[in-house]
Amino acid sequence: MTGRKAVIILNQDGQKKMLGLSLRQRLILNASQAGWSEFWLFHPDRAEAQKAVFELSSDRRVLDRNIRFKVLSHDLFGSELLAPAGDNYLLFLEDNLVLDPAIFPRLADSLDGLDRPLVRVEVQGKEGPRQPCPGLLVVRSGARADLVLRQVLAGKALGQIEVGNDKDEASVILLSGFAVVVKDRKSFTRARNLLLQTARKPQDGVVSRLINRRISLFLTKYFLHLNIHPIAQSIVTLAVGLLSVFFVGYGRQLLVPGGILFELASIIDGCDGENARLTYRMTRTGQALDITADAVTFVSFFVALPVGLYRTYGEKIWLYLGAFALASMVTFYLQLINYARKTGLGYNIVAVVKEVEASRNLPQFQTAIDRLAASLAFIYRRDFFSTAAFILIVAGLARPAMVLAAVMAFLEALYFYFYSRRKMNPEPQRKGELQ
């Protein structure tokens, strides 16, 4: 539900930059994704609140989300303007609060049906006891909001606010997540490290989780200081990938450097998405560019590899094998485009891999070949085959790497042909199954 209101308590720490955004920018953009669209900025000095409104309103991300800002001053205490609309509650936030991005959606779902004047929020971590969520408070009436603001003016943090007896309070417990009020270097570092981990993707493969994502997150932490746009990072990744293609295609002494660059491109490929998720700059253009760059780099690399092997060893068999692999790859991608168009799955091969892996739970995909394909689908993820190609080439096994690539590309195209036909045209159920 949209139209929710929030009061942001401004303080100096909220202006600190963390991973490309000020703390208050991040808090507001995060809340807006869960339906909060109107933010009242409160500071004892009205000029400071007006300055914050101007700075926040000049952000393109704020403009695109139709976020509204208002200055809250002493003369509006008790005003009906603060009365919650629709959802009948008002969210109070200290602007130096860093939250797990998943907390706001969970909080929005948890507040339905509560009728206490004050709601305190607690977070149940994966390990250990639940902890209070500092810097966050939910108030259910205009009068209570006035009381909260007066206590804030008296110097109380939101976690210290009192509105009456225990019967006036309720607690909401949110599973997992984190909430950190940034007050010093230690809390800043802790919040940044926790926030950085939220840029991981749940569909990451084993190689990505254990190796690639650790390196890309480390790099992203520093790249964000440079304020590079995610699309610019995608272009850099593509450039590194194409340089690896040139090196591998040249062959000879550049085969190994080409394999290293191919792996490097796979690792830094995660940085643009991490940047976009952490700075709220996810766009269709960026996603399309990322997917296209992956496909271009992958196909070009395995077209260039047989050329490089021919230049290195002078054996024409590699050119024939490369032509066979290219035909298989083109066939697969044409099938993928057709399948994505008809099913809406998307043109990303990772989505296909996830679907194939999940197909083992479907009754029509229970043959031995289907189970084997579901078990081995992970090898078609970019993180896996890039690392495998890198290891084989550096180990002097570029020729076996090319043979494996050609065989796996053919099997991928062949299996996906039958897989997509069964998915798009399932066989009618037998009469016994209809009863």
C-alpha positions as CSV (number, residue, x, y, z in Angstrom):
1,M,0.0,0.0,0.0
2,T,1.4,3.4,-0.9
3,G,0.9,6.8,0.8
4,R,2.6,6.0,4.1
5,K,4.1,8.8,6.1
6,A,7.4,8.9,8.0
7,V,9.2,11.4,10.2
8,I,13.0,11.6,9.7
9,I,14.9,12.9,12.7
10,L,17.9,14.8,11.3
11,N,21.3,14.8,12.9
12,Q,24.8,15.4,11.7
13,D,25.7,11.7,11.4
14,G,22.9,11.2,8.8
15,Q,25.0,13.2,6.2
16,K,27.8,10.6,6.3
17,K,28.5,8.8,3.0
18,M,28.4,5.0,3.0
19,L,28.7,3.0,-0.2
20,G,27.8,5.8,-2.5
21,L,24.9,7.3,-0.6
22,S,24.4,9.4,2.5
23,L,22.8,7.5,5.4
24,R,19.6,9.5,5.2
25,Q,19.4,9.1,1.4
26,R,19.7,5.3,1.7
27,L,17.1,5.2,4.5
28,I,14.6,7.2,2.5
29,L,15.1,5.3,-0.8
30,N,14.9,2.0,1.1
31,A,11.6,3.0,2.8
32,S,10.2,4.3,-0.5
33,Q,10.5,0.9,-2.1
34,A,8.2,-0.5,0.6
35,G,5.5,2.1,0.1
36,W,6.5,5.1,2.2
37,S,6.2,8.2,-0.1
38,E,5.9,11.2,2.2
39,F,8.7,12.2,4.5
40,W,8.6,14.9,7.1
41,L,12.1,16.1,8.0
42,F,12.5,17.3,11.6
43,H,15.4,19.4,13.0
44,P,15.3,22.0,15.8
45,D,16.8,24.5,13.3
46,R,14.2,24.8,10.5
47,A,16.9,26.1,8.1
48,E,18.8,22.8,8.5
49,A,15.6,20.8,7.6
50,Q,15.0,23.0,4.5
51,K,18.6,22.5,3.4
52,A,18.1,18.7,3.7
53,V,14.9,18.9,1.7
54,F,16.7,20.8,-1.1
55,E,19.6,18.3,-1.2
56,L,17.4,15.2,-1.2
57,S,15.0,16.6,-3.8
58,S,17.8,17.2,-6.3
59,D,18.5,13.5,-6.4
60,R,17.2,11.9,-9.7
61,R,16.4,8.7,-7.8
62,V,14.1,10.6,-5.5
63,L,12.4,12.4,-8.4
64,D,11.8,9.1,-10.3
65,R,10.1,7.7,-7.2
66,N,7.8,10.7,-6.7
67,I,8.9,11.0,-3.1
68,R,7.5,14.0,-1.3
69,F,9.3,16.0,1.4
70,K,8.0,18.4,4.0
71,V,9.7,20.4,6.8
72,L,8.4,19.7,10.3
73,S,8.7,22.6,12.7
74,H,7.5,23.4,16.2
75,D,4.4,25.1,15.0
76,L,3.1,21.9,13.4
77,F,3.3,19.8,16.6
78,G,-0.1,18.3,17.2
79,S,-1.2,19.3,13.7
80,E,-3.6,17.0,11.8
81,L,-1.0,17.1,9.0
82,L,0.9,14.5,10.9
83,A,-2.1,12.3,11.3
84,P,-1.4,9.0,9.5
85,A,-3.5,8.4,6.4
86,G,-4.7,5.1,5.1
87,D,-2.5,2.8,7.1
88,N,-3.2,4.8,10.3
89,Y,0.4,4.8,11.6
90,L,3.4,7.0,11.4
91,L,7.0,5.8,11.2
92,F,9.7,7.7,13.1
93,L,13.3,7.2,11.9
94,E,16.7,8.6,13.0
95,D,18.5,9.4,9.8
96,N,21.8,7.8,10.9
97,L,20.1,4.4,11.0
98,V,21.3,1.7,8.6
99,L,18.9,-1.1,8.0
100,D,18.8,-4.4,6.1
101,P,16.9,-3.5,2.9
102,A,14.5,-6.4,3.6
103,I,13.3,-4.9,6.9
104,F,10.9,-2.2,5.6
105,P,8.8,-4.7,3.5
106,R,8.6,-7.0,6.4
107,L,7.7,-4.2,8.8
108,A,4.9,-3.0,6.4
109,D,3.4,-6.5,6.4
110,S,3.7,-6.9,10.2
111,L,1.9,-3.7,11.1
112,D,-1.5,-4.7,9.7
113,G,-4.0,-5.3,12.5
114,L,-2.0,-3.7,15.3
115,D,-3.9,-1.2,17.4
116,R,-1.5,-0.1,20.1
117,P,-0.5,3.6,20.3
118,L,3.2,2.7,20.1
119,V,5.0,-0.2,18.3
120,R,8.6,-1.1,19.0
121,V,10.5,-3.2,16.5
122,E,12.9,-6.0,17.3
123,V,15.1,-8.0,15.0
124,Q,15.7,-11.7,15.4
125,G,19.1,-12.5,13.8
126,K,20.1,-15.9,12.4
127,E,22.1,-16.5,15.5
128,G,21.7,-15.2,19.1
129,P,18.7,-13.5,20.8
130,R,16.5,-10.9,19.3
131,Q,17.7,-7.3,19.5
132,P,15.7,-4.0,19.7
133,C,15.8,-2.1,16.4
134,P,17.3,1.3,17.5
135,G,16.4,4.5,15.7
136,L,13.0,3.2,14.6
137,L,9.6,3.7,16.2
138,V,6.0,3.3,15.0
139,V,3.3,5.6,16.4
140,R,-0.4,5.3,15.7
141,S,-2.0,8.7,16.5
142,G,-1.3,12.4,15.9
143,A,-1.3,13.1,19.6
144,R,1.3,10.4,20.3
145,A,3.4,11.8,17.5
146,D,3.4,15.2,19.2
147,L,4.6,13.5,22.4
148,V,7.4,11.7,20.6
149,L,8.6,14.9,19.0
150,R,8.7,16.8,22.3
151,Q,10.8,14.1,23.8
152,V,13.2,14.1,20.8
153,L,13.6,17.9,21.4
154,A,14.5,17.1,25.0
155,G,17.4,15.0,23.7
156,K,15.9,11.5,23.9
157,A,16.7,8.9,21.2
158,L,13.8,7.0,19.7
159,G,14.6,3.9,21.7
160,Q,14.1,5.9,24.9
161,I,10.7,7.4,24.1
162,E,7.9,6.8,26.5
163,V,4.2,7.3,25.7
164,G,2.4,5.8,28.7
165,N,2.3,2.4,30.4
166,D,3.2,-1.0,28.9
167,K,-0.4,-1.6,27.8
168,D,0.1,1.2,25.2
169,E,2.9,-0.6,23.6
170,A,3.3,-3.6,21.2
171,S,6.3,-5.3,19.7
172,V,6.9,-6.5,16.2
173,I,9.6,-9.1,15.7
174,L,11.2,-9.3,12.3
175,L,13.1,-12.4,11.4
176,S,16.7,-11.9,10.3
177,G,18.2,-8.7,9.1
178,F,20.1,-6.0,11.0
179,A,19.7,-2.4,12.3
180,V,22.7,-0.3,13.3
181,V,22.7,3.3,14.5
182,V,25.9,4.9,13.2
183,K,27.5,7.0,15.9
184,D,31.2,6.3,15.6
185,R,33.8,4.7,13.4
186,K,33.2,1.2,14.8
187,S,29.4,1.3,14.2
188,F,30.0,2.8,10.7
189,T,32.4,-0.1,9.8
190,R,30.0,-2.7,11.1
191,A,27.0,-1.2,9.3
192,R,29.0,-0.9,6.0
193,N,30.1,-4.5,6.2
194,L,26.6,-5.8,6.9
195,L,25.1,-3.6,4.1
196,L,27.7,-4.8,1.6
197,Q,26.7,-8.4,2.0
198,T,23.1,-7.5,1.0
199,A,24.4,-6.9,-2.5
200,R,24.8,-10.7,-3.0
201,K,22.3,-12.5,-5.2
202,P,20.4,-15.5,-3.9
203,Q,20.9,-17.3,-7.2
204,D,24.7,-17.1,-7.0
205,G,26.5,-20.3,-7.9
206,V,29.0,-22.1,-5.8
207,V,32.0,-20.5,-7.4
208,S,30.5,-17.0,-7.2
209,R,29.6,-17.5,-3.5
210,L,33.0,-18.8,-2.4
211,I,35.3,-16.8,-4.7
212,N,34.0,-14.3,-7.2
213,R,31.5,-12.5,-5.0
214,R,34.0,-12.0,-2.2
215,I,36.4,-10.3,-4.6
216,S,33.8,-8.2,-6.4
217,L,32.3,-7.0,-3.1
218,F,35.8,-6.0,-1.9
219,L,36.3,-4.0,-5.2
220,T,32.8,-2.5,-5.1
221,K,33.4,-1.0,-1.7
222,Y,36.2,1.1,-3.2
223,F,34.5,1.7,-6.6
224,L,31.6,3.3,-5.0
225,H,33.9,6.0,-3.6
226,L,34.5,7.0,-7.2
227,N,30.7,7.4,-7.9
228,I,30.9,5.4,-11.1
229,H,27.6,4.6,-12.7
230,P,26.7,0.9,-13.0
231,I,26.4,1.1,-16.8
232,A,29.9,2.5,-17.0
233,Q,31.1,-0.5,-15.0
234,S,29.3,-2.8,-17.4
235,I,31.1,-1.2,-20.3
236,V,34.5,-1.6,-18.6
237,T,33.7,-5.3,-17.9
238,L,32.8,-5.8,-21.6
239,A,36.1,-4.1,-22.6
240,V,38.1,-6.4,-20.3
241,G,36.2,-9.4,-21.7
242,L,36.9,-8.4,-25.3
243,L,40.5,-7.8,-24.5
244,S,40.7,-11.4,-23.2
245,V,39.1,-12.4,-26.6
246,F,41.8,-10.6,-28.5
247,F,44.6,-12.2,-26.4
248,V,43.2,-15.7,-26.7
249,G,42.6,-15.2,-30.5
250,Y,46.2,-14.2,-31.0
251,G,47.3,-17.4,-29.2
252,R,50.9,-18.3,-28.5
253,Q,52.3,-16.4,-25.5
254,L,49.0,-14.5,-25.0
255,L,46.9,-17.6,-24.4
256,V,47.5,-17.5,-20.6
257,P,47.0,-13.7,-20.2
258,G,43.8,-14.1,-22.2
259,G,42.6,-16.8,-19.8
260,I,43.4,-14.6,-16.8
261,L,41.6,-11.6,-18.3
262,F,38.5,-13.8,-19.0
263,E,38.4,-14.8,-15.4
264,L,38.9,-11.2,-14.3
265,A,36.0,-10.1,-16.5
266,S,33.8,-12.8,-14.8
267,I,34.7,-11.5,-11.4
268,I,34.2,-7.8,-12.0
269,D,31.0,-8.6,-13.8
270,G,29.4,-8.7,-10.4
271,C,30.5,-5.2,-9.5
272,D,27.9,-3.3,-11.7
273,G,25.0,-5.2,-10.2
274,E,26.3,-4.7,-6.7
275,N,26.7,-1.0,-7.4
276,A,23.1,-0.8,-8.9
277,R,21.6,-2.6,-5.9
278,L,23.4,-0.7,-3.2
279,T,22.8,2.7,-4.8
280,Y,19.2,2.1,-6.1
281,R,20.2,2.5,-9.7
282,M,18.7,-0.7,-11.2
283,T,17.5,0.0,-14.7
284,R,16.2,-2.1,-17.6
285,T,19.0,-0.6,-19.8
286,G,21.6,-1.7,-17.3
287,Q,20.2,-5.2,-17.0
288,A,20.0,-5.6,-20.8
289,L,23.5,-4.4,-21.2
290,D,24.8,-6.7,-18.6
291,I,23.1,-9.7,-20.1
292,T,24.2,-8.8,-23.7
293,A,27.8,-8.2,-22.6
294,D,27.9,-11.6,-20.9
295,A,26.6,-13.4,-24.0
296,V,29.0,-11.4,-26.4
297,T,32.0,-12.1,-24.2
298,F,31.2,-15.8,-23.8
299,V,30.5,-16.5,-27.5
300,S,33.4,-14.4,-28.7
301,F,35.9,-16.1,-26.3
302,F,35.0,-19.6,-27.4
303,V,35.1,-18.4,-31.1
304,A,38.6,-16.9,-30.5
305,L,40.0,-19.8,-28.6
306,P,40.1,-22.2,-31.5
307,V,41.7,-19.5,-33.7
308,G,44.3,-19.0,-31.0
309,L,44.9,-22.8,-30.8
310,Y,45.3,-22.9,-34.6
311,R,47.8,-20.0,-34.5
312,T,49.7,-21.7,-31.7
313,Y,49.8,-25.3,-33.0
314,G,49.0,-25.0,-36.7
315,E,46.3,-27.7,-36.6
316,K,43.1,-27.0,-38.6
317,I,41.1,-29.3,-36.5
318,W,40.6,-26.5,-34.0
319,L,39.0,-24.3,-36.6
320,Y,36.5,-27.0,-37.5
321,L,35.8,-27.6,-33.8
322,G,35.4,-23.9,-33.2
323,A,32.9,-23.7,-36.1
324,F,30.9,-26.6,-34.5
325,A,30.9,-24.9,-31.1
326,L,29.8,-21.6,-32.6
327,A,26.9,-23.3,-34.4
328,S,25.9,-25.0,-31.1
329,M,26.0,-21.7,-29.2
330,V,24.1,-19.8,-31.8
331,T,21.4,-22.5,-31.9
332,F,21.1,-22.4,-28.1
333,Y,20.8,-18.6,-28.0
334,L,18.2,-18.6,-30.7
335,Q,16.2,-21.1,-28.7
336,L,16.7,-19.1,-25.6
337,I,15.3,-15.9,-27.3
338,N,12.3,-17.8,-28.5
339,Y,11.7,-19.5,-25.2
340,A,12.1,-16.2,-23.3
341,R,9.7,-14.4,-25.6
342,K,7.0,-17.1,-25.2
343,T,7.4,-17.7,-21.4
344,G,8.6,-14.3,-20.1
345,L,11.4,-16.0,-18.3
346,G,14.0,-13.5,-19.4
347,Y,17.1,-13.7,-21.6
348,N,19.5,-14.4,-18.8
349,I,21.1,-17.8,-18.9
350,V,21.1,-17.9,-15.1
351,A,17.3,-17.8,-15.1
352,V,17.3,-20.8,-17.4
353,V,19.8,-22.6,-15.2
354,K,17.7,-22.0,-12.2
355,E,14.6,-23.3,-14.0
356,V,16.3,-26.4,-15.2
357,E,17.6,-27.1,-11.7
358,A,14.1,-26.7,-10.3
359,S,12.6,-29.0,-13.0
360,R,13.7,-32.1,-11.0
361,N,10.6,-31.5,-8.9
362,L,8.3,-31.7,-11.8
363,P,6.7,-35.0,-12.7
364,Q,7.4,-34.7,-16.5
365,F,11.1,-34.2,-15.9
366,Q,12.0,-37.4,-14.0
367,T,14.0,-39.3,-16.6
368,A,17.7,-40.1,-15.9
369,I,18.8,-37.5,-18.5
370,D,16.6,-34.8,-16.9
371,R,17.9,-35.6,-13.4
372,L,21.5,-35.5,-14.7
373,A,20.8,-32.2,-16.6
374,A,19.4,-30.6,-13.4
375,S,22.4,-31.8,-11.4
376,L,24.9,-30.5,-13.9
377,A,23.1,-27.3,-14.9
378,F,25.5,-25.2,-12.6
379,I,28.4,-25.8,-15.1
380,Y,26.7,-23.4,-17.5
381,R,26.8,-20.5,-15.1
382,R,29.4,-17.9,-16.2
383,D,31.2,-18.0,-12.9
384,F,31.8,-21.8,-13.2
385,F,32.9,-22.0,-16.9
386,S,35.0,-18.9,-16.7
387,T,36.9,-20.3,-13.7
388,A,37.2,-23.7,-15.3
389,A,38.5,-22.2,-18.6
390,F,40.9,-20.0,-16.7
391,I,42.4,-23.0,-14.7
392,L,42.7,-25.2,-17.7
393,I,44.4,-22.6,-19.9
394,V,46.8,-21.5,-17.2
395,A,47.6,-25.2,-16.6
396,G,48.5,-25.6,-20.2
397,L,45.3,-27.5,-21.1
398,A,43.8,-25.0,-23.5
399,R,43.1,-27.8,-26.1
400,P,41.1,-30.0,-23.7
401,A,39.3,-26.8,-22.6
402,M,38.2,-26.2,-26.2
403,V,37.1,-29.8,-26.7
404,L,35.0,-29.6,-23.5
405,A,33.5,-26.3,-24.5
406,A,32.4,-27.7,-27.9
407,V,30.9,-30.8,-26.4
408,M,29.1,-29.0,-23.6
409,A,27.8,-26.3,-26.0
410,F,26.3,-29.0,-28.3
411,L,24.8,-30.9,-25.4
412,E,23.4,-27.7,-24.0
413,A,21.7,-26.8,-27.3
414,L,20.4,-30.3,-27.8
415,Y,18.9,-30.7,-24.3
416,F,17.4,-27.3,-24.3
417,Y,15.6,-28.0,-27.5
418,F,13.7,-30.9,-26.0
419,Y,13.4,-29.2,-22.6
420,S,11.8,-26.1,-24.0
421,R,9.4,-28.1,-26.2
422,R,8.1,-30.0,-23.2
423,K,7.8,-26.9,-21.1
424,M,5.9,-24.9,-23.7
425,N,3.8,-27.9,-24.9
426,P,3.2,-30.2,-21.9
427,E,1.6,-33.5,-22.7
428,P,-2.0,-33.8,-21.8
429,Q,-2.6,-35.7,-18.6
430,R,-3.8,-39.2,-18.8
431,K,-7.4,-40.0,-17.8
432,G,-6.3,-41.6,-14.6
433,E,-4.4,-38.4,-13.6
434,L,-7.4,-36.2,-14.2
435,Q,-9.5,-38.0,-11.5
